[in-house]
Amino acid sequence: MADIKIRKATGTWVVRAGGAVLAESKNALELSEPGYGDVIYFPREDIAMAFLEESDHVSHCPHKGDARYFSIVTKSQTLENVGWSYETPIEAVARIKEHIAFTPGDYLAVERV
């Protein structure tokens, strides 16, 4: 089993895409997994879910379970598969259930404010 650690992320975290704030949370979780950068998981209730569209893409992590992906639809573009969620995570990481993480990039920012 990977040495995955989950803790409450300190401060307020936001997700911005196309200039709009899509998520803002004081209850985000920070997941640390050896060999990867830390990932911020946002509770669904703190995300503007209307901007997210579930995609057909899925993946499997032996340490977390099966992930489903979301694309973000903005006025000017669709950011494909930039969000993901473990709907039924492995028990060791059960805290990330009902949370979505995002991949930062040129058009998407995940940051503490």
Residue pairs with C-beta under 8 A, 6 or more apart in sequence:
1 63
1 92
2 33
2 34
2 63
3 33
3 34
4 31
4 32
4 33
4 63
4 64
4 92
4 93
5 31
5 32
6 29
6 30
6 31
6 32
6 93
6 95
6 96
7 29
7 30
7 32
8 27
8 28
8 29
8 30
9 28
9 29
9 30
9 40
9 112
10 112
11 26
11 112
11 113
12 24
12 25
12 26
12 112
12 113
13 23
13 24
13 25
13 26
13 28
13 40
13 42
13 110
13 111
13 112
13 113
14 21
14 23
14 24
14 25
14 109
14 110
14 111
14 112
14 113
15 21
15 22
15 23
15 24
15 42
15 47
15 102
15 108
15 109
15 110
16 22
16 108
16 109
16 111
17 51
17 72
17 74
17 79
17 82
17 107
17 108
17 109
18 74
18 75
18 76
18 77
18 107
20 51
20 74
21 48
22 47
22 48
22 51
22 52
22 72
23 42
23 46
23 47
23 48
23 100
23 102
24 46
24 113
25 42
25 43
25 46
27 43
27 46
28 40
28 41
28 42
28 43
28 46
28 99
29 40
29 41
29 95
29 96
29 99
30 38
30 39
30 40
30 41
31 38
31 39
31 40
31 41
31 93
31 96
31 101
32 38
33 39
33 63
39 101
40 101
40 102
40 110
41 96
41 99
41 100
41 101
42 99
42 100
42 101
42 102
43 98
43 99
44 98
44 99
44 100
47 100
51 72
51 73
51 74
52 70
52 71
52 72
52 73
52 83
52 100
53 70
53 71
53 72
53 73
53 78
54 68
54 69
54 70
55 68
55 69
55 70
55 71
55 80
55 81
57 68
57 69
57 81
58 66
58 67
58 68
58 69
59 66
59 67
59 69
59 84
60 66
60 67
61 67
61 86
63 90
63 92
63 93
64 86
64 89
64 90
64 93
64 96
65 86
65 88
65 89
65 90
65 93
66 86
66 87
66 88
67 84
67 85
67 86
68 84
68 85
68 87
69 81
69 83
69 84
70 81
70 82
70 83
70 84
70 85
70 100
71 78
71 79
71 80
71 81
71 82
71 83
72 78
72 79
72 82
72 83
72 108
74 107
77 107
79 105
79 107
79 108
82 102
82 103
82 105
82 108
83 100
83 101
83 102
83 103
84 100
84 101
84 103
85 99
85 100
85 101
86 93
86 96
86 97
87 97
88 97
89 96
89 97
102 108
102 110
104 110
